[in-house]
Every structure is written in structure tokens, then in C-alpha cells.
């Protein structure tokens, strides 16, 4: 069954009950997670957590708090339950950002994964630690996996250090993204190289010979693959120039202004991020440049807000529900003991024809 959550009534009493359930189920063994992690997990304030911990200490379930240390579990305690409590299937998702900052398609995918796991008496625990992208996260990872006791792990936008640690630890793990060089872990992501190559080929067939590729400044493996796919098309006279922007609309506007000064000037733009496509469309309009009559625009990734732009942006879209089903199948095989769940590691996105690309 999914990990229990507190009802919004007497939150302190509910947190006490839920913590006892999770301890009794074996989800937390020996040591309780820290206050910050408990607050994130149970979605309550730290003051509520402290009061609940004090009650569990009085009940003899927890040892007294030590300065800067996690509380030791003394006993499972007693809690009312309609039947025996089984240890639930628990998947830990490590993310580089909190849920509210993730792209909407990823949020939809996470929701579908959570629903699918709940239907199978499982649960998804989303964790976004502040140290996730540090250069040497080994000690923190060791403490985390000991604290959370997940059946398997899923890594979202993970560094080489994080992937390397999970590969060495041999814990069941799925990379939701690109593996770094030398990493041999099951992974699942859009084939950004093939997608960008397809976009560049489409533009070339429509007569475009000078194209600008907008790239974020972060060193992301998926973006690197997309850049290779566009720049290595290999068709006669086709030149794709990569311009890096700093992650905001002003940065996109600056690199576009620079691109318009090129001789010969570009006739098309490939955006590797949906926000770049939105900014490009609106900024070009302020300069009196019409899409697609004066400049074509295509995006490799999609978010729902693009559906509300005019003209409709041409590009590529992935179905979050279909991806969630692939993820869950692989996680189930990992939990069952198969270190290589098989299947195609690459997702082929759907082509969105749109109206933002025209002949050069």
C-alpha cells in the first residue's frame, strides 16, 4: 500500500500516527529522517514535526534528541490499523529542483508514475536535496539511501558523480535522462540527437542553409546530443551555428540580436527549450520580423503553453502518460532483481507540424 500521509485535522496527532505506521512497516529503520526531510515528506511545517517528535519521545518510540543528530528508533510503538502493515513498494526520485519548479510535462509524468505505483500498492517519494549537484555528494548519498530505504531509485537530471555512485553501489536505479560517459545504468530519455537531426533535415529540405541553434548555458547531456544532431547533419551548404543564452528572456533576445547581424543572415532558428521558442516568437515580433515569413522557428521540446501561441510553433512533443508507463515497467523489473530491464532506452517524440516553419 502507498506510504500513509497525515490528514489535515489535528496535524500533530496525525503526524504521530503516520510516523508510527511508517516505522511499523519497516520504511524507517534504526534512525528517523531529519526534521527537514520529515517536513518535506509529510508536507507539514517543521514546528508540527517537532511537536510530533516530542510526543513519540514521550511514548518511548524515539530516543531523546541529540545535538545535530537524527533520532534513534527504540520501538515500533502501537498504532491502530485495520490489518497487518506490509512494507510498501517505495521508489525514490532524486531531482535537481523542487516539484513546483519542474517543467509541466515532467510534473504530469511524475503524477502518472505516482498514480501507477499507487495502483500497485507502491509510492513515489520525490526528493530534491540542495547538495544534489555538488561535486562530491558521496557521503550525503550514503546517508540518504540509508535514511529513505527505497526499493529502487530514479535519477532526474543527475550529475556524473551521482550516476557513478549509484553504479558502484549496485542499488536498483533508473536514469531518467542521459547517462554520462562510462556510466552503465539503465536509462530512458528522448533521443535528442535524432530529434535535432530530424529538425535540421526538415529545414534543409525546405531550403534553409543558415540556421541558429539556441542552447542553454548548463552543460546538459541531452542538449549536447541535440547540438551534435543539428550541427552534424552533413548536407551540402548547411551550417548550424550554436548560440548559448543565459536562461532568461533577456539572454535569448541578446543572442538573437547578435544572430541577425550574421552575414549571410540565418533563415531559421532551432530552440532546444520551449521557453526559448516563446521568447524568440515574441521578441522577433517586436523587431518587425514575421514568423515564418521572414524567419522560421522550430522547437525540440514542448510545454502546454506553446499551444496558446500564434502562429502555432512547429516542433516535437512527448506524451507524459506513455513515458510514465515505460518508467514504471522498468522500475518494476529493477525491483524484481533484474539489473538490466531492457527495452528501448530512447523515446521518439511526436512531430507537431505547426505553422512556424516555411520555405526559405
C-alpha positions in Angstrom: 0.0 0.0 0.0 1.2 3.6 -0.5 3.0 5.3 2.3 0.4 6.9 4.6 0.1 10.7 4.8 -1.4 12.8 7.6 -5.0 14.1 7.4 -5.5 17.9 7.7 -7.1 17.7 11.1 -5.1 17.6 14.3 -1.8 17.6 12.4 0.4 16.8 15.4 -1.6 13.7 16.3 -1.8 12.7 12.7 1.9 13.0 12.2 2.4 10.9 15.3 0.1 8.2 13.9 1.7 8.3 10.4 5.2 8.1 11.7 4.3 5.1 13.8 2.8 3.4 10.8 5.9 4.0 8.7 8.1 2.8 11.5 6.0 -0.3 12.0 6.0 -1.1 8.2 9.8 -1.0 8.2 10.0 2.1 6.0 12.2 3.8 8.6 14.6 1.5 10.5 17.1 2.4 13.3 17.1 6.1 12.6 14.4 8.5 11.8 14.9 11.0 8.9 15.9 14.5 9.9 13.3 17.2 10.7 13.7 18.9 7.3 13.2 15.6 5.4 10.2 14.7 7.6 8.6 18.1 6.9 9.1 17.6 3.2 7.9 14.0 3.2 4.7 14.6 5.3 4.1 18.1 3.8 3.8 19.9 7.1 5.7 22.6 8.9 8.8 21.9 11.0 7.1 23.2 14.1 4.4 20.4 13.7 7.2 17.9 13.2 9.0 18.9 16.4 5.8 18.6 18.4 5.1 15.1 16.9 8.7 14.0 17.7 8.3 15.2 21.3 5.2 13.0 21.6 6.9 10.0 20.1 9.8 10.5 22.6 7.3 10.6 25.5 5.7 7.4 24.1 9.1 5.6 24.1 9.2 5.2 20.4 12.1 7.5 19.9 15.3 8.2 21.8 15.9 11.7 23.1 17.2 14.2 20.6 21.0 14.7 20.3 22.5 18.0 19.1 22.7 17.8 15.3 21.9 14.1 15.1 19.0 12.1 13.9 16.7 10.4 16.4 17.1 6.7 17.1 14.1 4.5 16.9 13.6 2.5 20.1 10.4 0.6 19.3 7.8 0.4 16.6 5.1 1.6 19.1 1.5 0.8 18.9 -0.9 2.1 16.3 -4.5 1.3 15.3 -4.6 -0.4 11.9 -7.3 -2.4 10.1 -4.8 -5.2 9.3 -1.2 -6.1 9.2 1.1 -3.4 7.8 3.2 -4.5 4.9 6.3 -2.8 3.8 5.2 -0.8 0.7 7.0 -0.6 -2.6 8.8 2.8 -2.5 10.5 4.5 -5.4 12.8 7.4 -4.6 13.0 10.1 -7.3 16.1 12.4 -6.9 15.5 15.7 -8.7 17.6 18.8 -9.2 14.7 21.1 -8.4 11.6 21.1 -6.2 8.4 19.9 -7.8 6.9 23.4 -8.4 10.0 24.4 -10.5 10.0 21.4 -12.8 8.6 21.7 -16.4 4.9 20.9 -16.7 5.4 17.8 -18.8 7.7 16.3 -16.2 5.2 17.2 -13.5 2.5 15.3 -15.5 4.8 12.4 -15.9 5.6 12.3 -12.2 1.9 12.4 -11.4 1.2 9.5 -13.7 4.1 7.5 -12.2 2.8 8.2 -8.7 -0.8 7.0 -9.7 0.6 3.9 -11.4 2.6 2.9 -8.4 -0.3 3.6 -6.0 -2.4 1.2 -8.1 0.2 -1.4 -7.4 0.4 -0.6 -3.7 3.5 1.4 -4.2 4.6 5.0 -3.6 6.8 7.7 -5.1 9.0 9.8 -2.9 10.3 12.9 -4.6 13.5 14.3 -3.0 15.3 17.4 -4.2 18.3 17.8 -1.9 20.3 21.1 -2.0 23.5 19.1 -2.4 22.3 17.1 -5.4 24.6 18.9 -7.9 27.6 19.2 -5.7 31.0 17.9 -7.0 31.3 15.2 -4.3 27.9 14.1 -2.9 29.1 10.6 -1.8 28.6 10.9 1.9 25.3 12.6 1.6 24.1 9.9 -0.9 25.1 7.2 1.5 23.2 8.9 4.3 20.2 9.4 2.1 19.7 5.9 0.9 20.2 4.6 4.4 17.6 7.0 5.7 15.0 6.5 2.9 15.2 2.8 2.3 13.7 2.8 -1.2 13.0 -0.2 -3.3 14.6 1.5 -6.3 15.8 4.9 -7.3 15.1 7.2 -10.3 17.6 10.0 -11.2 16.4 13.1 -12.8 19.0 15.4 -14.4 21.8 13.8 -12.5 25.5 14.6 -12.4 28.3 12.2 -13.3 29.2 11.9 -9.6 25.6 10.9 -8.7 25.3 8.4 -11.5 28.8 7.0 -10.8 27.9 6.4 -7.1 24.7 4.6 -7.9 26.5 2.4 -10.5 29.2 1.4 -7.9 26.6 0.9 -5.1 24.6 -1.5 -7.4 21.3 -0.2 -6.0 18.3 -0.6 -8.3 18.4 2.6 -10.3 16.9 4.2 -13.5 18.4 7.3 -15.0 15.5 9.5 -16.4 17.8 11.3 -18.8 21.2 10.8 -20.5 23.9 8.7 -18.9 27.3 10.3 -18.6 30.3 8.7 -20.4 31.4 5.4 -18.7 28.0 5.0 -16.8 26.4 1.7 -17.3 22.9 2.1 -15.8 19.5 1.6 -17.4 18.2 4.9 -18.7 15.3 6.5 -20.5 15.1 9.8 -22.4 14.1 11.4 -25.6 16.6 10.7 -28.4 17.7 14.3 -28.6 20.4 13.6 -31.2 17.9 12.0 -33.6 15.2 14.6 -32.9 17.6 17.6 -33.6 18.9 15.8 -36.7 15.3 15.4 -38.0 14.6 19.1 -37.4 17.7 20.2 -39.2 17.0 17.8 -42.1 13.4 19.2 -42.3 14.8 22.7 -42.5 17.4 21.8 -45.1 14.8 20.2 -47.3 12.8 23.4 -47.2 15.8 25.4 -48.5 17.3 26.6 -45.2 21.1 26.8 -45.3 22.0 29.1 -42.3 20.4 28.0 -39.0 20.9 29.2 -35.4 20.6 26.7 -32.6 19.7 28.2 -29.2 21.3 26.3 -26.3 21.1 26.9 -22.5 24.3 27.5 -20.7 24.0 24.5 -18.4 26.2 21.5 -19.5 23.3 19.1 -20.1 24.0 15.8 -21.9 20.7 15.9 -23.7 21.4 19.4 -25.0 24.9 18.3 -26.1 23.3 15.4 -28.0 20.8 17.8 -29.7 23.6 20.2 -30.7 25.5 17.4 -32.3 22.4 16.2 -34.1 21.8 19.6 -35.6 25.4 20.6 -36.4 26.5 17.3 -37.8 23.7 17.0 -40.4 26.2 16.8 -43.2 24.0 18.1 -46.0 25.6 20.4 -48.6 26.0 24.1 -47.6 24.1 23.5 -44.4 25.6 25.5 -41.4 24.1 25.4 -37.9 25.6 28.0 -35.5 25.1 27.3 -31.8 24.4 30.3 -29.6 24.3 29.9 -25.8 21.9 32.1 -23.8 21.9 32.6 -20.0 18.5 31.2 -19.1 16.2 34.3 -19.2 14.3 36.2 -21.9 16.9 39.0 -22.0 19.6 36.5 -22.7 17.6 34.9 -25.6 16.9 38.4 -27.0 20.6 39.3 -26.9 21.8 36.2 -28.8 19.0 36.7 -31.4 20.0 40.3 -31.9 23.6 39.0 -32.5 22.4 36.3 -34.9 20.6 38.9 -37.0 23.9 40.6 -37.7 25.4 37.5 -39.2 26.3 37.6 -42.9 24.6 35.8 -44.5 21.8 36.0 -42.0 20.1 32.9 -40.7 16.7 31.9 -42.1 15.6 29.5 -39.3 16.0 29.0 -35.5 16.1 25.7 -33.6 15.1 26.1 -30.0 16.3 23.4 -27.6 13.9 24.6 -24.9 10.2 25.7 -25.1 10.9 29.0 -23.3 13.4 29.9 -26.0 10.8 29.4 -28.7 8.3 31.6 -26.8 10.8 34.4 -26.3 12.0 34.2 -29.9 8.5 34.4 -31.3 7.6 37.5 -29.2 10.9 39.3 -29.5 11.1 38.9 -33.2 7.6 40.4 -33.4 8.8 43.5 -31.6 11.6 43.8 -34.2 9.1 43.6 -37.1 10.3 40.1 -38.1 7.5 37.8 -39.0 7.5 34.1 -38.2 7.6 32.1 -40.6 7.5 34.6 -43.5 10.8 36.2 -42.5 12.3 33.6 -40.2 11.3 30.0 -39.4 11.2 28.6 -35.9 11.1 25.1 -34.6 11.4 23.7 -31.0 12.8 20.3 -30.0 10.9 20.2 -26.7 7.3 21.0 -25.8 5.3 22.5 -23.0 1.5 23.1 -23.0 1.8 26.9 -23.0 3.1 26.7 -26.6 -0.4 25.6 -27.7 -1.6 29.2 -27.0 0.9 31.0 -29.3 0.2 32.3 -32.8 1.4 31.0 -35.1 1.4 27.5 -33.7 5.0 26.5 -33.1 6.4 23.6 -35.1 8.3 21.0 -33.1 8.2 17.8 -31.2 6.1 16.6 -28.3 6.2 13.6 -25.9 3.2 12.0 -24.2 3.9 12.1 -20.4 1.5 9.2 -19.8 3.2 6.9 -22.3 6.6 7.8 -20.8 5.3 7.1 -17.3 4.2 3.6 -18.3 7.7 2.9 -19.7 9.3 4.2 -16.5 7.0 2.1 -14.2 7.7 -1.1 -16.2 11.4 -0.6 -15.9 11.2 0.2 -12.2 9.2 -3.0 -11.6 11.8 -5.1 -13.3 14.6 -3.4 -11.3 12.8 -4.1 -8.0 12.3 -7.7 -9.1 16.0 -8.1 -9.3 16.7 -7.5 -13.0 19.7 -5.1 -13.2 19.1 -4.6 -16.9 15.3 -4.1 -17.5 15.8 -3.9 -21.3 13.6 -2.1 -23.7 14.5 0.8 -26.0 16.3 3.5 -23.9 15.2 6.2 -26.4 11.9 7.9 -26.7 10.8 9.0 -30.2 8.7 12.2 -29.8 5.6 13.0 -31.9 6.1 15.6 -34.7 4.0 18.8 -34.2 3.5 20.2 -37.7 2.6 23.7 -36.5 2.8 26.8 -38.7 6.1 28.4 -37.7 8.2 26.8 -40.5 8.1 27.8 -44.2 10.4 27.5 -47.2 13.5 29.7 -47.1 
